[in-house]
């Protein structure tokens, strides 16, 4: 469920007073010049350098995600950039019940070889495996049986259980959840833990925000965020971020030559997306440039820029 606090049109209209920024690679009379300046002034896009916009550069999925996160944040009363992801996102640890840390790991720590499985029989129990150093192995596997342990993901305690060396006597330890454990918290935090990118990655904050506020629903967890985005990607992300008040139809579009996607049709009806030719062809797999992205975002920010079709595309 997406929270709606302020009408997006009110938030963005207030931002129109911000000064525009000139770019050395955006000619004043270029078809996308006004859109680029508007998007930068409103904090939806940024330059690629001190004075460049790179209008012809292909847009990545990470860039599409980032601009739609900014739209959602502003629509819900935020100003400036969205909040930073917490440092605990993508981290895990095993500790004693009294809080003494036994072992730390993170989603990018491939050396740990994190794997897990559930017992096939009932009651099912989680088994989580981690590779450790010889010194850690010696410290974590004292004589006397499994040590009582708390498993924490993303700063949240999710399970209690025992910690013991694996049966093959390799440098791996096994966490076994207590019988009768409730796995609700584990499953919820694991779904956020696994795709967490490394600290310092430029789109880490946007990805955290998108997951936190439900903008990733329906998006594959293994999405290639650094790959070029398609027009279909843009449509899905825009629709996930925009409140219904921004999507008031100004066109009657019942179908497109190459798409029956209801999200795409909604954005066409609102005059935010347009076809690539006179037939209204959507070309869902076609990539887009930063100039094209700015043009679409400008139509969201300023309704006067939206495209009203002369005739219905389905007639």
N, C-alpha and C positions, 0 to 999 in steps of 0.2 A: 504494500500500500504506500503510495507516494504522498508525502505531506505537501499541502498547498497553503502557503501563508499570504503571499501578496500576488496580485495580478502581474504577470510578467511585463505587460505593456506599461504599467506604472513605473516599475523598477527601471526598465530600459529607457523610458522617456526622460526620467530624471538624469540619466547618464549622458544625454545628448549634449549637455552643456560642457562636457570635457573637451579640451582642445584636440584637434586632429593632429596627426603626426605625418610628416612628409618622408617618403622613401626615395632613395636615388634610383631604384629600379622600377618605380611605379610612375609612368608618365602621367601628367596632369589630366590629359584627355583620354586615358585608357578606359575601356569599357567597365573595368572593375575598380577604377581608382576610388570612387566615392565609397564603394562597399568596403574596400580594404581600410580606408581611413576611419570609417564608422566602426568597424569591428575592433580596431585597435583602440580607438577612443573609449569604447565601452568595455574594454577588458576581455573581449571574447577571443581575440587572436593577438599574437605578439609578433614582432619582427624576428627575422632569422639572424639578424646581426644588428649593430648599432643603427644603421641607416638602410637596411635592405629588408624586403618583404618576400623575395623569391616567389613571385606569382606563378611561375610555370612549374614549380616543383611539385611532384606527385605527393598527395596527402597520405599519410599512414593511418592505420586503424587507431594507433595511440593518439594521433592528433585529433581525429574525429571524436574519440572518447573524451579527450581533454576539453574540447570546446563545448561539447554537450554537457559535461559536468559543470562548466562555468555557467551555462544557461540555466541549469537546474538550481545551482546555488543562488544565482541572482533572483530567480523566480521565487525562491523561498526566503527572500529578505537579506541575503548575504551581499557583501560588497568586497571588491578586491578578489584575490584568489581564494579558492576553497581551503578549508583547514588541512593541515598536514596529517599524514597517516601517523598513528602512534608508533613509537619505537618498538613496542611489543609485537606489532603485526609481523607475522612470519617467524616468530621465535617460539621455541619450546624448551622446557626443562623438566628434569626429574629431581625431586627434592624429598627430604624426609618429612614426616607429618609435622615436625616442629619448624620446618622452613629452611633447613640447611640444604643448600643446593648441591646435588650430586653430579649433575651433568647438564650442560646446555647444548642446544643445537638450533639450526634455523633451516628454513625452506631451501636456501641456496647452498647448504653445506653438504655437497654431494659425497664427501668422504665418509659421512656417517651412514650412507646407504640405508636410509629410513625405509622400512617396509612394515606392513601389518597384515594380519589375517584374523578371521573369526573362526572359532571352533564350529564344526559342522553339526555336532550334537547339541542338545539342550542340557543345561542352560548354556547359551552361547557365551563365549568369553573372548575378549580382544587380546591378541598377542602382538606386541609391537617390538621390532628389532632395530638395534642401532649398533654400528661398528664403533669401537672405542680404541684408544691407544693402550699399549700394555700397562702403562702406569694407571690409567683410568680403570682398566679391567681389574687390576689388583685391588684398587680402592673400592670398587663398586661391588665386588663379589666376596664379602667376608664369609668366613666359615659360620655354619649355624643355620643355613637355609636362606631363602629369599628375604631381601630387605623390604620392609614396608615403604611404599613410595607413593608420591603424588605426581601425576602427570599434568603439566600445564601447557596450554597452547594459546598464543596471542595474549598472554597475561591472564588467562582464565583457567582456574583449576577445573579439569574436566573429568578426571577419573582417579581412583585410588587402586592400588594393587601391589603386587610383589615384583621385585627385580632380582634376576638371577642370571648366571652365565648360560649360554645356549648349550644344548646337549653335545654339539660337535667340538666343544672346547676351543673354538676359534675366538678371535677378539671381537666377539659380539655379545651383547647382553639382551635379555628378553624381559620386557615388561608384560605382566599378565594381569589383566583387570580382575578386580574382585568379582566373585560370583554374585549374580543378581544386579549387576551395575546398570544404571540408566545411561544409555549412550547418546541421549539427545544433545547434550552440551558438546560431547566429543565430535559428533557428526557435524554440528553447526560450525564449530571452530576449525575443524579439519578442512571443510570446504573453503574457508577463508585463508587458512594457513598454506595450503598447497600451491596456489597461484601467486602468492606474495612475491613481488620482485625484490631484487637486492636493494638495500638502503643506498640512496644516491641516484638510482635510476630516475630519469627526469619525469616519467609519467607514473611513478609509484603513488603519489598522493591522489592523482585522478582515479587510478584503479581502485584504491582503497575506498574513496568516496563513492564510486560507482557500485561497488559491492555493498557498502554500508547502506545505501539508499535505494537499492533494488533496481539500479539501471542496467545491471548485467543479466537480468532474468532472460533466459532464452539464449544467452551468448555462450558459446563453448568455452570451457575452462582453459583449453589449450589454444585459444585464439592467438594468431600471429600478430601481435600488436605493432610490430615494427615492419610489417608488410604493407604494401599499398592498399588503401581502402577502396571499396567499390561504392557506387551510387546506392546499392541496396544497403550496405553497411551504414551509410549516412542516414538513409531513411529510417532504419530501425533505431539508431541511437537518438535521432531527433525526436521521434515519436515517444521514446521512453522518457525523455527529459522535459517535454513541453506540456504545460497544463492545457486543459481543454479550452480555456478561454482564449488561447492564442490560435486555436485551430478552427475558428469560425469559417465556414465555407463561403467562398465568393464565386466558386465555379460549380457546375454540375458535371461531374465526371463519373460515369458508371463503370467504365472499363477502359483499359489501355491496350494497345496492340500486343504488348509483351509482358504485361503484369496484371494480376488480379489481386495483388497483395493489399489488404485493407489499410495497412499503415501508409503505403505509398499513395493510395487513392485519397486518403485523408489529407496528406500533405499537398497533393495536386489541387484538391478542392479548396484548400486554404490559400493557394497561390504562392506557396513556399517553394515547391518543386515544380519544374516545368519539363517538358519533353525536349529531346535533342533535335527534333525535326518537326515539321508541320503536322505530322500524324500523332504527335504526342508520345512517340517512342521513348520508353523509360531507360532502356539499356542498363539493366540492373548490375551487370558484371563489369561495366566500364569504370575505369578509375577516374579520379578527378584531381584537378590542380588546386593550389592554394587560392588562386584567383576565383575559381568556381566555388570553392567552399565559402569564401568571404561573401560572394554574391548571395548565396543561399542564406547565410547567417544574417546578412543585412535585411533580407526580407522578413526574417523573424523579428528583428529589432525594430524595424520601421515598417508598419503595415502599409504605408503609402507606396512602398516599393514592390508590393506583391503583384503578381501577374494575373490579370483577369483575362481569360480566354475569350476571343471574339465569338466563337461558336463552341458548342459542346463537342468534346473530342470523340464522343461515342456516336455522333450523328452521321 
